[in-house]
Amino acid sequence: MIMTTCLFLRTAAACDSIIEVLNMEALGGTESPSSTSVHTLQLSGLVVGGGGKVLVRCRMTYSRGEGVTLELGVRAEKQEVCSLVLAAVGG
């Protein structure tokens, strides 16, 4: 599932917030943006209670007038988990 939203003013703040909200592990050092204009954060985690494994890809682009636009892609063993992750980030 994919969701696009605009929530943050900086890519670093977006990374920190998403990691904190989802309580997932960043992969390959992606928790630290190397650019202020574009970044891809990759996360991995498990959902307790039998939800299974979850992978999240957050593509971010910064625009001076709009802040950080986030495209969130989620893969999980169960469809309900994808919906839960999207709801946690997008409200």
N, C-alpha and C positions, 0 to 999 in steps of 0.2 A: 504494500500500500504506500502511496505517496501523498504528502500534504505540503502545501506551500503557504507560508505565513511570514509576517514581518513583526518582530517582537523586540529587537535589540538595537543598540546604538553602536556597538563595536563587535568584531568577530571574536575577540578574546573573551568578552563578557558573555557572548552567546555560547561559546564552548564551555565555559565554567558553569553556566546555569543549566545547560542541557545535561552535562555529566552529573551535576548535583541532583537535579530533578529525577533523572532516570536511575541514578545510583548504579551506573554501568562502567565498565573498564574501557578506557580509550585504547585503541590499537595503533601500534607503530609510531608512537610519538605524535599522533594527530591532535592531542589535546592542546598543543601550542601552535597557534597559527604563525606561519612564516610570512604571510602577506596580510595587509590590512584591508585589501579589496576582495579577495576570494579565498575560500578555504573549504576543505572537506574533512569533517570529523567522522571517524569510524569508531563504533562502539560495539561491545559484545557483553552479553550477560545471560543470566538465568532467571526465570520467573518462578518463585516459590509456589508450592502447592500443585506441582505437576504441569506448570505452564510451558516448560521446556526452554530450549535455547533461543536467544534473540540476537539478531544482528541489526544495527542501525547505521545508516549513512546519512549524514547531514551536510548538504551542500549549502554554502553561504556565500552571498555576494553583498558587498557594501556599496550603498549609494548615498551620497551626501544628503539628498533630499528625503530619502525614505528610511535610512538606517540599514540594518542587516535583513535581507530577505533570505528566508530559510526554506530549503526543500528537504523534506525528511522522508527517507525511504526505509521501510521496516520489513524484515523477513523473520518469520518465526514458525515454529512447528504447528502452532494453532492460530487460526484467523482471529480469534478473540484477543489474543495477545497483541497482534498488530494494532487492533483498534484501541486497546488499552494504552499502548505506548504513544500513539498519535494523540489521543485525548489528554494524556499527561503533559505533553509539550504544547499542544495547540489550544487547550482549554476546551 
